[in-house]
Amino acid sequence: MNKNTVQTLVTSLLAVIFSFLVFNANAVSSFESAVGPLIDNAIAGDHRSSKNKARDSQRHPKETLLFFGIKPDMKVLEILPGGGWYTEILAPILKDQGQLTVASFGADNSSDYMRNVHNQYVAKLQANPQVYGQVKTEVFEDEGYLIKVASESQDRVLTFRNSHNWIRYGGIEQAYQSFNRVLKKGGVLGVVQHRAAPGADVKQAAEQGYVPQAYLIELVESMGFKLVAQSEINANAKDTKDHPKGVWSLPPSFREKDNNREKYSAIGETDRMTLRFVKL
């Protein structure tokens, strides 16, 4: 092969790569321009408290939901929504064309804490039917995991900062197996999780609320998923991950109360991994 032929092949290859990059950039731009305003409106909605809105700058909900590819006509399952911080944003986006289902602790949970969290969450939904009237509620763990959610019925499954508890109390394999079951083939699993230092002991880190990223990726992929993208949207280099009360020393928990509060406020919320998996 002569020099001119090699140069021609290289030029052609570069042209193909450039076209691919331009096509994908245009596709991303088109997606953001179509979905971005819906997310913006949900984030700015009057149904959200000023306290919850104050956390937007550290939780990056718009960037996170765009990364997970949320569209208004999708069926989305949110896992253990807690007080409903993300539900406040997801519900308005999906209420007209899609379907938001949330899997909470359940009113019959044996734990007083979990039962109270669930009841308060449900009361929040019921108090504002204009925003939350189309939201379906299911029990996350009731003689199994997501047993009332049909197999291959969901376009997206989202779990925010839950994985450490499944390591602490058991059930992490069952949880991710259930996510695989309810997702459509090619559906996306979106994971946000407090990130441990590389090489940290899995169980010790989980007791502090953190999970090693490499461990979680390997576990999730063993459940029939493929990691297709990871983002540093929710990274925080200030988080030293060695706090006396773990992730709960930091905002918004401030579990040490006034002790070192100024220091923890300056750090902000935890360093978090943001991972997008596809069901194989």
Protein Blocks (a to p, Z undefined) as FASTA:
>chain_A
ZZklmmmmmmmmmmmmmmmmmmmmmmmmmmmmmmmmmmmmmmmpmkbcfklmmmmmmnom
mlmmmmnopafkbccddehklnommmmmmmmmmmmmmccddddebjkbfblklmmmmmmm
mmmmmmmmmlmmmpccddfbggiahklbcghkbfbdcdehklmmmmmngojlmmmmmmmm
mpcghiacddddddddehiafklmmmnopacfklmmmmmmmnopacfbdcfklgcfklno
lafklmmlpcfklmnomnoklmmmmnopcdddddddddZZ
